[in-house]
Amino acid sequence: MNYETKWANLNKKLRQSAEDNYGLASALFELENHQRETGFIKDDLKKIKRIVFQDPNNKSYSLRAQINPKRAKRHDGSGILALAGEHPNINNGCFLCRENIKWQQEERQIGFEINLGISDYIAFMNPFPLLPNHVVIASTAHRTQELRLFQNDEQNQDLALVLTDLCELADRLPNHVGFYNGVGAGASIPDHFHFQFFQRAPDLPKFPLEERRFSDIGCDFTTTLVEDYPLCVFRWMGELGEVVEKATSWITNFARTSKFETQQLTANFIASRSMTSKTVTLYFVPRHRFKQFWNGNAGIVGGLEILGEIVLASNEECNLVRYDIMNFEFIEQGLSRISAPFTTDKADEL
């Protein structure tokens, strides 16, 4: 059976699963099973360990570390054996372009097509996952991860559309958490627009950021700011459309009045939906695009780290736990290095 037929047949099966069972989540779980069977996914997560470090001053707060040595192999690709010169090389061999993955993964990798109104995406499984059902949801078109709000170019992405698509995906995946990593804020493939989603860990479903208190910043009654956290994080909660509208307006004003030059700014967005209601939660983390690392010049901070879970993959990083260097204060200080501070004195301007 040729590759295009296999792709079409699997997508038909996954669409039927979504209709018959639990929507998009069912389709993505079946996609994960298929990609394990083909050998594309390289980690069953059984050897991943999580260590929770409690705040010494408040036992109800924590930060944590994920020990994930297989993750260090992700830069080598997932068994790419074919030579690029023997096949069409689209957009410099971009790993998220469908035209390339056929030959890059020797036809083992297949994605699930998702339509969101005016946007079309393909969900690909991550071969070196961080959590269960870790998917990359990539645009079908090769377009940049850059936001027009920060880099004024017509080819860059519209903030409202990015937030709408992220929150709509979160709304359809209530036991998942999704995020957008901006350029200079953890984007692994900055030239191709994408989100990442993963299922919550069964043993630790709530992330450290979600444990924290948020307070009104004084400029409206919907925008709140996290308290006592090493990063500056804003939050909106409510119905999907209302959340997107409020956040888009506020973030646009934030960029306009920031003490940083707009071209220096980037961002992380994180979205989830309540398991018991239609409430969507959206987090916005302003970032300075030249401050990426929690550990000197290593350890990129992306969506999972923003949530309070540091990923340790290299031998050097794993040694931080082995030699008892890693603790709550170490993680707190590491995350604070990349924080773009917000002063409530500017709240009246927003």
Buried (B, 14 or more C-beta within 10 A) or exposed (E): EEBEEBBEEBBEBBBEBBEEEBBBBBBBBBBBEBBBEBBBBBBEBEEBEBBEBBBEEEEEBBBBBBBBBBBBBBEEEBBBEEEEEEBEBEEEBBBBBBBBBBBBBBBBBBBBBBEBEEBEBBBBBBBBBBBBBBBBBBBBEBBBBBBBBBBEEEEBBEBBBBBBBBBBBBBBBBBBBBBBBBBBBBBBBBBBBBBBBBBBBEEBEEBBBBBBEBEEBEBEEBBBBBEEBBBBBBBBBBBBEEBBBBBBBBBBEBBEEBEBEEEBBBBBBBBBBEEEEEBBBBBBBBBBBEBBEBBEEEBBBBBBBBBBBBBBBBEEBBEBBEEEEBBBEBBBEBBBBBBBEBEEEBBEEB
